[in-house]
Amino acid sequence: MLKRNSLKMMEGVWKEMEMRQKKLPIGIDNFEKLRSEDFYYVDKTGLIRELLHNWGEVNLFTRPRRFGKTLNMSMLEHFFSLGGDKRMFDGLDISKETALCEEYMGKYPVISVSLKGIDARYYETAYQKVVQVIMEVAAKSYFLLDSENLNEHDKAAYRKLLDDK
């Protein structure tokens, strides 16, 4: 009788696990999508702590292709960006670092540029694609025109960049 109850309990556990099974994030390099749509995620938020504790003026991330460089950059962007959803980091390693999160999370305007999708056979085509990427990034940061940290010269240059679309 005990074995039969144990087997039924195990069957219930397996069915529940099958229903809660997460999706594999094949080709997904957006941290927000990965977290909000319940994909499997290997927690690499320790990288944030490491970068902040071992500060460098410039950091170089070298990894072979398909090793998560773009995903890590997306994670960093979401961690530092103004107005980001802090709940994306709930349950992850970095959330245990409360002082660090209070000091850095969601406190900075972040400009993130990825050239990952630029693939062209000719220089002019590649150049135009790079210009398009930069224009899209510039348009996302329109709030900078209201910033007190930019002087009028910088704001004029930024307006020109936006107007030259």
Residue pairs with C-beta under 8 A, 6 or more apart in sequence:
22 38
22 39
22 40
23 37
23 38
23 39
23 40
24 39
24 40
25 34
25 39
25 40
25 41
28 34
28 39
28 71
29 68
29 70
29 71
29 74
29 116
30 71
30 74
31 71
31 74
31 75
31 77
31 78
31 88
32 74
32 78
32 85
32 88
33 39
34 41
34 71
35 41
35 88
36 88
43 92
43 93
44 68
44 71
44 72
44 75
45 75
45 79
45 89
45 92
45 93
45 94
45 95
46 93
46 94
47 72
47 75
47 76
48 75
48 76
48 79
48 94
48 100
48 104
49 93
49 94
49 97
49 100
51 59
51 76
52 100
52 104
61 69
61 72
61 73
63 69
70 114
70 116
73 112
73 114
74 112
76 110
77 110
77 112
78 84
78 85
78 88
79 89
79 94
79 104
79 105
79 106
80 104
80 105
80 106
80 107
80 108
80 110
81 106
81 108
81 109
81 110
82 106
82 107
82 108
82 109
82 110
83 106
84 105
84 106
86 101
86 105
86 106
89 95
89 101
89 105
94 100
94 101
95 101
109 141
109 143
109 144
109 147
111 137
111 141
112 137
113 133
113 134
113 137
114 133
115 130
115 133
117 129
117 133
118 126
118 129
118 130
118 133
120 126
120 129
135 161
135 165
138 158
138 161
138 162
139 162
139 165
142 162
144 150
144 155
144 158
145 155
145 158
145 159
150 158
